[in-house]
Amino acid sequence: MNNDLESTWPWDGHTPAFHLRLRLNELRNERVLVERHGLDTNAVYMTDLDREIAEVIAAYTTATVTGMAVLRRELSGPQVG
């Protein structure tokens, strides 16, 4: 992923994992449709789409891991020691 370019999909750090998963599914479906219709020859579009997919995967992973940590803290209390 090229960090020199502005993000195509800004994540505020507060979007629930569920919504990120929905967005990821939408992007993956879009990629399939683009390939089926032969539009995947547009390098700029495909680069942008792939970058957005990577950004949403990173946000989804972060939200999921954070959610698991919060749940663990709520179930078993703070981990000390």
C-alpha positions as CSV (number, residue, x, y, z in Angstrom):
1,M,0.0,0.0,0.0
2,N,1.4,3.4,-1.0
3,N,1.2,5.7,2.1
4,D,2.1,8.8,0.0
5,L,-1.4,9.0,-1.3
6,E,-4.4,10.2,0.6
7,S,-6.6,7.4,2.0
8,T,-9.5,6.6,-0.2
9,W,-11.6,5.4,2.8
10,P,-11.0,7.3,6.0
11,W,-11.5,5.3,9.1
12,D,-12.2,7.2,12.3
13,G,-11.3,4.3,14.6
14,H,-14.9,4.0,15.9
15,T,-16.7,2.1,13.1
16,P,-18.0,-1.2,14.5
17,A,-16.4,-4.3,13.0
18,F,-19.8,-5.4,11.7
19,H,-20.1,-2.3,9.5
20,L,-16.5,-2.7,8.3
21,R,-17.2,-6.4,7.4
22,L,-20.3,-5.2,5.3
23,R,-18.1,-2.6,3.5
24,L,-15.4,-5.3,2.9
25,N,-18.0,-7.6,1.4
26,E,-19.3,-4.7,-0.9
27,L,-15.8,-4.0,-2.1
28,R,-15.0,-7.7,-2.8
29,N,-18.3,-8.0,-4.7
30,E,-17.5,-4.9,-6.7
31,R,-14.1,-6.4,-7.6
32,V,-15.8,-9.6,-8.9
33,L,-18.3,-7.6,-11.0
34,V,-15.5,-5.4,-12.4
35,E,-13.5,-8.6,-13.4
36,R,-16.6,-10.2,-14.9
37,H,-17.3,-7.2,-17.1
38,G,-13.8,-6.8,-18.3
39,L,-13.2,-3.5,-16.6
40,D,-10.2,-4.7,-14.6
41,T,-7.9,-3.4,-17.4
42,N,-8.3,0.1,-15.9
43,A,-5.1,0.2,-13.8
44,V,-5.9,3.4,-11.9
45,Y,-9.4,2.1,-10.9
46,M,-8.1,-1.3,-9.9
47,T,-5.2,0.2,-7.8
48,D,-7.7,2.4,-6.0
49,L,-10.1,-0.5,-5.4
50,D,-7.3,-2.8,-4.1
51,R,-6.0,0.0,-1.9
52,E,-9.5,0.6,-0.4
53,I,-9.9,-3.2,0.2
54,A,-6.6,-3.3,2.0
55,E,-7.5,-0.3,4.1
56,V,-10.9,-1.8,5.1
57,I,-9.2,-5.1,5.9
58,A,-6.8,-3.3,8.2
59,A,-9.6,-1.4,9.9
60,Y,-11.7,-4.5,10.3
61,T,-8.9,-6.4,11.8
62,T,-8.1,-3.6,14.3
63,A,-11.8,-3.3,15.2
64,T,-12.2,-7.0,15.7
65,V,-9.1,-7.4,17.9
66,T,-10.1,-4.4,19.9
67,G,-13.6,-5.8,20.4
68,M,-12.2,-9.1,21.6
69,A,-9.9,-7.3,24.1
70,V,-12.7,-5.2,25.4
71,L,-14.9,-8.3,25.8
72,R,-12.2,-10.1,27.6
73,R,-11.7,-7.2,30.0
74,E,-15.4,-7.1,30.7
75,L,-15.6,-10.8,31.3
76,S,-12.5,-11.3,33.4
77,G,-11.5,-7.9,34.7
78,P,-8.2,-6.1,34.2
79,Q,-5.2,-8.3,33.7
80,V,-2.5,-7.4,36.3
81,G,0.9,-8.8,36.8
